Amino acid sequence: MFNVASVAIGVIAFIASLVAFLPLLGWANWFLIPVALIGLILGVMSRSTAGRNLNIVVLIICALRLMLGGGIF
């Protein structure tokens, strides 16, 4: 059950992170990182690794976008 919730959160966060790649919408990554962290926590609590891995990818994408846009460092 945790894996299904984790994958659902990960898919929603991934789609939103694709929207956040548009210019002037990079600030949305600051809201997507905590959402992906919640999905990651749910993924860690499940036996399957699909949700965990998806949320790790979303976290990396959001962090890279913030670094490219000057939001981090």
Secondary structure, 3 states (H helix, E strand, C coil): CHHHHHHHHHHHHHHHHHHCCCCCCHHHHHHHHHHHHHHHHHHHHCCCCHHHHHHHHHHHHHHHHHHHHCCCC
